[in-house]
């Protein structure tokens, strides 16, 4: 979120959009797949509460449909398509935030019993005091904010030096850097047979980015951006996000997993990364 805000303020909308789509795909394919793979290498078969996976994958699929709509509208009329996509994006941003809030209400209050985790994990770990945990989070957030501006400025220069396109940088590199901390927690939980936590972190983060982070960035672009940002993504990004949402929904429907399922998800992610890597540096999607 902080990295995206920095890029938004700098007017690098291509990087912002690529990082949004990339974060969704990275979390729902690579983070989830690597968690299933690492946990499956230690445990023959792992089980988890599939209700959480269904909720997050359903929200993710709905958000993906919302990303398709502005691109479709923009193609209808070359003269007014961009303005129409901007107005539609603003309305969709509000709708997605409402859907995110209702999802929290459903999972944390009205039907929270459906999302209770089974006791499959290893116990005996000491918990951090709430004050220490909050303090650590605040300090880390401040450091991330200080470093993010340098990161956004240098990543594009590094991309040009290595011959990488802005789409690859935002979709792969920025997404992996932004999700590094969550990945560490998800992978550790999977190795301790706490796959409920891993699935919740991976798909919960993906749906949070689609339903909350991306619409908030659209709204904030009216305040801190050089111009309003819309939700019009280039067709390849929308396709990858849609495929990721459908695969995540299919994978989490059983509530059981083994290492080979995780390997398949990681392979699909690598296919996407290889496809984006061969895009020439001068190629750009919708700004």
SULKAHU-V521418 format. One record per residue. RES is the residue in one small letter. NEAR is the number of other ideal C-beta (glycine too) atoms within 10 Angstrom. Layout:
res:RES near:NEAR
res:RES near:NEAR
This chain:
res:x near:16
res:x near:17
res:x near:24
res:x near:26
res:x near:21
res:x near:22
res:x near:28
res:x near:22
res:x near:17
res:x near:17
res:x near:15
res:x near:23
res:x near:22
res:x near:20
res:x near:26
res:x near:28
res:x near:29
res:x near:28
res:x near:29
res:x near:26
res:x near:29
res:x near:31
res:x near:29
res:x near:30
res:x near:26
res:x near:29
res:x near:30
res:x near:32
res:x near:28
res:x near:26
res:x near:31
res:x near:33
res:x near:25
res:x near:21
res:x near:29
res:x near:28
res:x near:21
res:x near:19
res:x near:26
res:x near:20
res:x near:14
res:x near:12
res:x near:18
res:x near:8
res:x near:10
res:x near:25
res:x near:15
res:x near:26
res:x near:19
res:x near:18
res:x near:16
res:x near:22
res:x near:25
res:x near:17
res:x near:21
res:x near:29
res:x near:27
res:x near:16
res:x near:25
res:x near:27
res:x near:18
res:x near:17
res:x near:27
res:x near:22
res:x near:12
res:x near:21
res:x near:24
res:x near:17
res:x near:16
res:x near:26
res:x near:20
res:x near:13
res:x near:21
res:x near:21
res:x near:12
res:x near:10
res:x near:11
res:x near:8
res:x near:7
res:x near:12
res:x near:17
res:x near:16
res:x near:13
res:x near:16
res:x near:23
res:x near:20
res:x near:14
res:x near:19
res:x near:25
res:x near:20
res:x near:12
res:x near:22
res:x near:23
res:x near:12
res:x near:15
res:x near:24
res:x near:17
res:x near:12
res:x near:19
res:x near:20
res:x near:12
res:x near:13
res:x near:20
res:x near:13
res:x near:12
res:x near:15
res:x near:19
res:x near:10
res:x near:8
res:x near:10
res:x near:12
res:x near:11
res:x near:7
res:x near:14
res:x near:16
res:x near:11
res:x near:15
res:x near:12
res:x near:9
res:x near:16
res:x near:16
res:x near:10
res:x near:6
res:x near:4
res:x near:7
res:x near:5
res:x near:7
res:x near:10
res:x near:9
res:x near:8
res:x near:8
res:x near:10
res:x near:11
res:x near:11
res:x near:12
res:x near:11
res:x near:10
res:x near:10
res:x near:10
res:x near:11
res:x near:12
res:x near:11
res:x near:10
res:x near:16
res:x near:13
res:x near:10
res:x near:13
res:x near:19
res:x near:16
res:x near:10
res:x near:18
res:x near:23
res:x near:13
res:x near:10
res:x near:21
res:x near:18
res:x near:9
res:x near:12
res:x near:19
res:x near:13
res:x near:8
res:x near:10
res:x near:10
res:x near:20
res:x near:22
res:x near:22
res:x near:26
res:x near:24
res:x near:24
res:x near:30
res:x near:31
res:x near:23
res:x near:19
res:x near:25
res:x near:25
res:x near:16
res:x near:14
res:x near:23
res:x near:22
res:x near:9
res:x near:11
res:x near:16
res:x near:20
res:x near:10
res:x near:15
res:x near:27
res:x near:18
res:x near:14
res:x near:22
res:x near:32
res:x near:18
res:x near:18
res:x near:19
res:x near:24
res:x near:28
res:x near:24
res:x near:22
res:x near:29
res:x near:31
res:x near:22
res:x near:22
res:x near:31
res:x near:28
res:x near:21
res:x near:24
res:x near:29
res:x near:27
res:x near:22
res:x near:27
res:x near:30
res:x near:26
res:x near:20
res:x near:20
res:x near:29
res:x near:24
res:x near:17
res:x near:25
res:x near:25
res:x near:15
res:x near:17
res:x near:24
res:x near:11
res:x near:9
res:x near:12
res:x near:20
res:x near:12
res:x near:11
res:x near:16
res:x near:24
res:x near:27
res:x near:27
res:x near:26
res:x near:23
res:x near:18
res:x near:12
res:x near:16
res:x near:25
res:x near:21
res:x near:15
res:x near:24
res:x near:26
res:x near:16
res:x near:17
res:x near:28
res:x near:27
res:x near:15
res:x near:18
res:x near:30
res:x near:18
res:x near:10
res:x near:23
res:x near:24
res:x near:11
res:x near:12
res:x near:18
res:x near:11
res:x near:26
res:x near:16
res:x near:18
res:x near:10
res:x near:17
res:x near:24
res:x near:16
res:x near:16
res:x near:24
res:x near:17
res:x near:11
res:x near:18
res:x near:22
res:x near:13
res:x near:13
res:x near:22
res:x near:19
res:x near:11
res:x near:14
res:x near:22
res:x near:14
res:x near:8
res:x near:17
res:x near:8
res:x near:15
res:x near:7
res:x near:12
res:x near:12
res:x near:22
res:x near:18
res:x near:15
